Amino acid sequence: MTLPPADWMERRGLAALIAALDGRARFVGGAVRDTLLGLEVKDVDIATPLLPEDVMERLTAASIKVVPTGIAHGTITAVLPDGPVEITTLRRDVSTDGRRATVAFSDDWQEDAARRDFTINALSADPQSFEVFDYFGGLEDLENLQIRFIGSAAERIAEDHLRIMRYFRFLARFGQDQVDDEAFLACTAAAAKLENLSRERVADELLKLLGTADPGFAVSQMLETGIFAHIIEAVDPNASIMLYQLVAREQRLNLAPTAIRRLVALLPKDADKASQIAKSLKLSRKQQKAIGERLLPGLGGNRPEPDTAPTDIRTFAYRTNIDAARDVALLFAEETALPDMLAQLKDWQPPVFPLTGGDLIEQGLKPGPIVAKSLAKIEAEWIAQGFPDERWVRKFVADQDLTLLP
């Protein structure tokens, strides 16, 4: 079998890179897999039996910028006009402990392929003839959308415990409900090992899983078998139902999935508990803030029932932002109310409150706590009236005895 033509093969500088390696290279991993599936290829990776220092010398001589991104492990990055290409020297594992591996360089293509996780990820292709090399039945698995570990599933997982989560991510992306019994049992048996991994690695893989087109089945399997309990300490009792409902709504409305929105579907609907979990996963401050916004008490979160959303979605958007409001509607609105909520948010930008404390002081209010209290009172009335223009605000202020407002 040969790779069919694809746009990524015409990237500027790629032919010169292959020539600099004297043809001693193959395309590997996702570029081969996704091309065979007719999917868009984002990242191009190359393997070579050449040592990393030799690769750097050859590329430098060919006037190709090179960065030693992981040279100790055999990886360098070639900076091409249409994007970077990672080049890794063939390797074999010397020792593994479930978190990291000690490797030695090799010149054996099959030995290098054997250290990868799944058969569909061990495919490689000659960059000149485009012949595909398959040592472990990956082509058949790709045709059947079957996700299988290379060799013994238990051994592959023992080498790197994160492969448990990678299995379910690839199941969600390619396999859907085509579960491999050996892989599934091995993942379940070793699930507790996930607790030994850094939270950053676990969170990264979790968000990748939730970012797939439809993670519903894979996540439900992880929940039912208890695997998910080793990733986060608690989930919503209706986590599977909420995720399925959310994905269905996204697909029906042709909305791009976002991992944080889907994570909120799984988390307890208590803002404090959800915040603790987000921190334990070492999520970024921006991600933690996004989760908190979607679970604000009395608005997005702290609700016993999933079908409860803010009664005024524009007020919620004003207090937070449009993205948070849209997510809250998708997550919590009743089916009959959802279209109107989304319509209210479409092409609407939260206005800026056209009044400041200085304006009130100019109106005769003495500086102090009363200014902030009065401003909050006026803003609340402005919101209740549907965000009228500045003329309404000025008239409202003029008609009030400001000292009596708070």
C-alpha positions as CSV (number, residue, x, y, z in Angstrom):
1,M,0.0,0.0,0.0
2,T,1.1,3.6,-0.7
3,L,0.0,6.9,0.8
4,P,-2.5,8.8,-1.3
5,P,-1.5,12.3,-2.3
6,A,-2.2,14.9,0.4
7,D,-1.6,18.7,0.7
8,W,0.9,18.4,3.5
9,M,3.3,16.5,1.2
10,E,3.7,19.8,-0.7
11,R,4.8,21.9,2.3
12,R,7.6,24.2,1.4
13,G,11.0,23.0,2.4
14,L,9.9,19.4,3.1
15,A,11.5,18.0,-0.1
16,A,14.8,19.7,0.7
17,L,14.7,18.3,4.2
18,I,14.3,14.8,2.9
19,A,17.1,15.3,0.5
20,A,19.4,16.5,3.3
21,L,18.7,13.3,5.1
22,D,19.8,11.4,2.0
23,G,16.5,9.6,1.8
24,R,17.3,7.8,5.2
25,A,14.0,8.8,6.7
26,R,10.3,7.9,6.9
27,F,7.1,9.7,7.7
28,V,5.7,8.3,10.9
29,G,2.7,8.4,13.3
30,G,-0.2,10.7,12.8
31,A,0.7,12.0,9.4
32,V,0.6,8.5,8.0
33,R,-2.5,7.4,9.9
34,D,-4.6,10.4,9.2
35,T,-3.7,10.5,5.5
36,L,-4.9,7.0,5.1
37,L,-8.1,8.0,6.8
38,G,-8.5,11.0,4.6
39,L,-8.2,13.4,7.5
40,E,-6.4,16.7,7.6
41,V,-2.8,16.4,8.8
42,K,-1.5,19.1,11.1
43,D,1.8,17.8,12.4
44,V,4.5,16.0,10.3
45,D,6.9,13.8,12.1
46,I,9.9,12.0,10.6
47,A,12.1,9.2,11.9
48,T,15.6,8.4,10.8
49,P,18.4,6.0,11.7
50,L,20.8,9.0,11.6
51,L,22.1,10.2,15.0
52,P,20.7,13.6,16.1
53,E,24.1,15.4,15.8
54,D,24.4,14.1,12.2
55,V,20.8,15.3,11.4
56,M,21.6,18.8,12.7
57,E,24.8,19.0,10.7
58,R,23.1,17.9,7.5
59,L,20.2,20.3,7.9
60,T,22.5,23.2,8.8
61,A,24.5,22.5,5.7
62,A,21.3,22.6,3.7
63,S,20.5,26.0,5.2
64,I,17.5,24.6,7.1
65,K,17.1,26.1,10.6
66,V,17.2,23.5,13.3
67,V,16.4,23.6,17.0
68,P,17.6,20.8,19.4
69,T,14.2,20.6,21.1
70,G,14.8,17.1,22.7
71,I,18.3,16.1,21.5
72,A,19.0,14.0,24.6
73,H,16.1,11.7,23.5
74,G,17.0,12.0,19.8
75,T,14.5,14.7,18.7
76,I,15.3,17.9,16.9
77,T,13.0,20.3,15.1
78,A,13.4,21.6,11.6
79,V,11.8,25.0,11.1
80,L,10.3,25.1,7.6
81,P,8.3,27.9,6.0
82,D,5.0,26.0,6.3
83,G,5.6,24.8,9.9
84,P,8.0,22.8,12.1
85,V,8.8,19.2,11.5
86,E,10.1,17.0,14.3
87,I,12.8,14.5,13.4
88,T,13.6,11.7,15.8
89,T,16.4,9.1,15.7
90,L,15.2,5.5,15.9
91,R,15.1,4.3,19.5
92,R,14.6,1.3,21.7
93,D,13.6,1.3,25.3
94,V,16.3,0.3,27.8
95,S,14.1,0.7,30.9
96,T,10.7,2.1,31.8
97,D,8.9,2.8,35.1
98,G,5.4,3.8,33.9
99,R,6.3,7.5,33.9
100,R,9.4,7.9,31.8
101,A,11.7,5.7,29.6
102,T,15.4,5.4,29.2
103,V,16.2,4.9,25.5
104,A,19.1,4.0,23.3
105,F,19.4,4.9,19.7
106,S,18.8,2.2,17.1
107,D,18.9,1.6,13.3
108,D,16.1,-1.0,13.3
109,W,12.8,0.4,12.0
110,Q,10.6,-2.4,13.5
111,E,12.3,-2.1,16.9
112,D,11.5,1.6,16.9
113,A,7.9,0.9,15.8
114,A,7.5,-1.7,18.6
115,R,7.9,1.0,21.3
116,R,4.9,2.9,20.1
117,D,1.5,2.5,21.8
118,F,-1.1,1.4,19.2
119,T,-0.8,-0.5,16.0
120,I,-2.4,2.4,14.0
121,N,0.3,4.7,15.3
122,A,3.2,2.4,14.3
123,L,2.7,2.9,10.6
124,S,5.5,4.6,8.6
125,A,5.9,5.6,5.0
126,D,8.8,6.1,2.6
127,P,9.0,9.9,1.7
128,Q,9.9,9.1,-2.0
129,S,7.9,6.0,-2.9
130,F,5.2,6.6,-0.2
131,E,5.2,2.9,0.5
132,V,3.6,2.2,3.8
133,F,5.3,-0.1,6.3
134,D,3.2,-2.0,8.7
135,Y,4.8,-4.4,11.3
136,F,1.9,-5.0,13.6
137,G,-1.4,-5.1,11.6
138,G,-2.1,-1.4,11.9
139,L,-3.6,-1.2,8.4
140,E,-6.2,-3.8,9.1
141,D,-7.0,-2.1,12.5
142,L,-7.3,1.2,10.7
143,E,-9.7,-0.2,8.2
144,N,-11.8,-1.7,11.0
145,L,-11.3,1.4,13.3
146,Q,-10.0,-0.9,16.0
147,I,-7.7,0.5,18.7
148,R,-5.2,-2.2,19.8
149,F,-2.0,-2.0,21.7
150,I,1.1,-3.3,20.1
151,G,1.8,-6.8,21.6
152,S,0.8,-7.1,25.2
153,A,-1.6,-4.4,26.3
154,A,-0.5,-4.8,29.9
155,E,3.2,-4.5,29.0
156,R,2.6,-1.3,27.0
157,I,0.6,0.2,29.8
158,A,3.3,-0.7,32.3
159,E,5.8,1.2,30.2
160,D,3.7,4.4,30.4
161,H,0.6,4.5,32.5
162,L,-0.7,7.5,30.5
163,R,-1.4,5.1,27.7
164,I,-4.6,4.2,29.6
165,M,-6.0,7.7,28.9
166,R,-4.5,7.7,25.4
167,Y,-6.4,4.4,24.7
168,F,-9.7,6.1,25.5
169,R,-8.8,9.2,23.6
170,F,-8.1,7.2,20.5
171,L,-11.2,5.1,21.1
172,A,-13.2,8.3,21.1
173,R,-11.5,9.7,18.0
174,F,-11.4,6.6,15.9
175,G,-12.8,3.5,17.5
176,Q,-16.1,4.9,19.0
177,D,-17.6,1.7,20.4
178,Q,-15.2,-0.8,18.9
179,V,-13.7,-1.9,22.2
180,D,-10.7,-4.3,22.3
181,D,-11.3,-6.7,25.2
182,E,-7.6,-7.1,26.0
183,A,-6.9,-3.4,26.0
184,F,-10.0,-2.6,28.0
185,L,-9.2,-5.1,30.7
186,A,-5.6,-4.0,30.9
187,C,-6.6,-0.4,31.3
188,T,-9.1,-1.2,34.0
189,A,-6.6,-3.3,35.9
190,A,-3.9,-0.6,35.9
191,A,-6.1,2.4,36.4
192,A,-4.8,3.1,39.9
193,K,-1.4,3.8,38.4
194,L,-2.8,7.0,36.9
195,E,-2.5,8.5,40.4
196,N,1.3,8.2,40.1
197,L,1.5,10.5,37.1
198,S,1.9,14.3,37.2
199,R,-1.4,16.1,37.2
200,E,-0.3,18.2,34.3
201,R,0.2,15.2,32.0
202,V,-3.2,13.7,33.2
203,A,-5.0,17.0,32.6
204,D,-3.5,17.5,29.2
205,E,-4.6,14.0,28.1
206,L,-8.1,14.5,29.7
207,L,-8.6,17.8,27.8
208,K,-7.5,16.1,24.5
209,L,-10.0,13.3,25.1
210,L,-12.8,15.8,25.9
211,G,-11.9,17.8,22.8
212,T,-12.6,14.9,20.4
213,A,-15.7,15.0,18.2
214,D,-17.7,12.7,20.5
215,P,-16.1,11.5,23.7
216,G,-19.4,10.3,25.2
217,F,-19.0,6.5,24.9
218,A,-15.3,6.5,25.9
219,V,-16.0,8.7,29.0
220,S,-19.0,6.6,30.0
221,Q,-16.8,3.5,29.9
222,M,-14.2,5.2,32.1
223,L,-16.9,6.2,34.6
224,E,-18.6,2.9,34.7
225,T,-15.4,0.9,35.4
226,G,-14.1,3.4,38.0
227,I,-11.1,4.5,35.8
228,F,-12.3,8.1,36.0
229,A,-12.1,8.0,39.8
230,H,-8.3,7.9,39.5
231,I,-8.3,11.0,37.3
232,I,-10.5,13.4,39.3
233,E,-11.8,12.8,42.8
234,A,-15.5,13.4,42.1
235,V,-17.9,13.7,39.2
236,D,-21.5,14.8,38.9
237,P,-23.9,11.9,39.5
238,N,-25.4,12.6,36.1
239,A,-22.0,13.1,34.3
240,S,-22.6,10.7,31.5
241,I,-26.1,12.0,30.8
242,M,-25.0,15.6,30.8
243,L,-22.1,14.9,28.5
244,Y,-24.2,13.0,26.0
245,Q,-26.8,15.8,26.1
246,L,-24.2,18.5,25.6
247,V,-22.5,16.7,22.7
248,A,-25.9,16.1,21.0
249,R,-26.7,19.8,21.3
250,E,-23.3,20.9,19.9
251,Q,-23.7,18.6,17.0
252,R,-27.3,19.6,16.3
253,L,-26.3,23.3,16.4
254,N,-23.0,22.7,14.5
255,L,-20.9,24.2,17.3
256,A,-17.3,23.4,17.7
257,P,-16.5,21.4,20.9
258,T,-14.6,22.9,23.7
259,A,-12.9,20.7,26.3
260,I,-13.6,23.0,29.3
261,R,-17.3,23.2,28.5
262,R,-17.4,19.4,28.5
263,L,-15.3,19.2,31.6
264,V,-17.9,21.3,33.4
265,A,-20.6,18.8,32.4
266,L,-18.6,16.1,34.3
267,L,-17.6,18.1,37.4
268,P,-19.8,18.4,40.5
269,K,-22.1,21.4,40.1
270,D,-20.7,23.0,43.2
271,A,-18.4,25.9,42.4
272,D,-16.1,25.3,45.3
273,K,-15.7,21.5,44.7
274,A,-15.2,22.1,41.0
275,S,-12.6,24.8,41.7
276,Q,-10.7,22.4,44.0
277,I,-10.7,19.7,41.3
278,A,-9.5,22.2,38.7
279,K,-6.6,23.2,41.0
280,S,-5.7,19.6,41.6
281,L,-5.4,19.1,37.9
282,K,-3.0,22.0,37.7
283,L,-5.2,23.7,35.1
284,S,-4.1,27.2,34.1
285,R,-5.6,30.2,35.8
286,K,-7.5,31.0,32.7
287,Q,-9.0,27.5,32.6
288,Q,-9.9,27.6,36.3
289,K,-11.6,31.0,35.8
290,A,-13.6,29.6,32.9
291,I,-14.8,26.7,35.0
292,G,-15.8,29.1,37.9
293,E,-17.7,31.4,35.5
294,R,-19.8,28.5,34.3
295,L,-20.7,27.5,37.9
296,L,-21.4,30.8,39.5
297,P,-23.8,30.4,42.5
298,G,-27.4,31.2,41.5
299,L,-26.5,31.4,37.8
300,G,-24.6,28.5,36.3
301,G,-23.9,26.3,39.2
302,N,-24.8,25.0,42.6
303,R,-28.0,23.4,41.2
304,P,-29.4,19.9,42.1
305,E,-31.0,19.6,38.7
306,P,-29.1,19.9,35.4
307,D,-32.0,21.7,33.5
308,T,-31.7,25.0,35.3
309,A,-30.1,28.0,33.6
310,P,-30.2,31.7,34.3
311,T,-33.6,33.2,33.6
312,D,-31.9,36.2,31.9
313,I,-29.0,34.9,29.8
314,R,-28.0,38.4,28.7
315,T,-27.6,39.4,32.4
316,F,-25.4,36.4,32.9
317,A,-23.3,37.4,29.8
318,Y,-22.9,40.9,31.1
319,R,-21.7,39.6,34.5
320,T,-19.3,37.1,32.9
321,N,-18.9,37.0,29.1
322,I,-20.6,35.7,25.9
323,D,-18.7,32.4,25.8
324,A,-19.5,31.6,29.4
325,A,-23.2,32.5,28.9
326,R,-23.4,30.3,25.7
327,D,-21.8,27.4,27.5
328,V,-24.2,27.7,30.5
329,A,-27.2,27.7,28.1
330,L,-25.9,24.6,26.3
331,L,-25.1,22.9,29.6
332,F,-28.2,23.7,31.7
333,A,-31.1,25.2,29.7
334,E,-34.2,23.2,29.2
335,E,-34.6,22.0,25.6
336,T,-37.5,24.4,24.9
337,A,-35.7,27.4,26.3
338,L,-32.3,26.8,24.6
339,P,-33.1,28.3,21.1
340,D,-34.3,31.6,22.6
341,M,-31.3,31.8,24.9
342,L,-28.8,31.3,22.0
343,A,-30.7,33.7,19.8
344,Q,-30.4,36.4,22.5
345,L,-26.7,35.9,22.6
346,K,-26.1,35.8,18.8
347,D,-24.4,39.0,17.6
348,W,-25.0,40.7,21.0
349,Q,-22.1,42.3,22.8
350,P,-22.5,43.2,26.5
351,P,-22.7,47.0,26.8
352,V,-20.5,49.1,29.1
353,F,-22.4,50.6,32.0
354,P,-22.4,54.3,31.1
355,L,-21.9,55.7,34.6
356,T,-19.0,56.1,37.0
357,G,-18.5,57.0,40.6
358,G,-17.1,60.3,39.5
359,D,-20.3,61.1,37.7
360,L,-22.2,60.6,41.0
361,I,-19.8,62.8,42.9
362,E,-20.3,65.5,40.2
363,Q,-24.0,65.1,41.0
364,G,-23.4,66.1,44.6
365,L,-22.8,62.7,46.3
366,K,-20.1,62.8,48.9
367,P,-17.1,60.5,48.3
368,G,-17.1,57.3,50.3
369,P,-18.8,53.9,50.5
370,I,-22.1,55.5,49.5
371,V,-20.8,56.1,46.0
372,A,-20.1,52.4,45.3
373,K,-23.4,51.4,46.9
374,S,-25.3,53.9,44.8
375,L,-23.5,52.9,41.7
376,A,-24.4,49.2,42.2
377,K,-28.1,50.1,42.8
378,I,-28.3,52.1,39.6
379,E,-26.5,49.5,37.7
380,A,-28.9,46.8,39.0
381,E,-31.9,48.9,37.8
382,W,-30.2,49.5,34.4
383,I,-29.8,45.8,34.0
384,A,-33.4,45.1,35.0
385,Q,-34.6,47.6,32.4
386,G,-32.7,45.7,29.6
387,F,-29.5,47.8,29.3
388,P,-31.1,51.1,28.1
389,D,-28.8,53.8,26.6
390,E,-27.0,56.6,28.4
391,R,-29.9,59.0,28.2
392,W,-32.0,56.7,30.4
393,V,-29.2,56.5,32.9
394,R,-28.8,60.2,33.1
395,K,-32.5,60.8,33.5
396,F,-32.7,58.0,36.2
397,V,-29.9,59.7,38.1
398,A,-31.5,63.1,37.8
399,D,-34.8,61.9,39.1
400,Q,-33.3,60.3,42.2
401,D,-32.4,61.5,45.6
402,L,-29.0,59.8,45.5
403,T,-28.6,59.9,49.3
404,L,-31.6,57.6,49.6
405,L,-30.6,55.0,46.9
406,P,-28.5,52.6,49.0
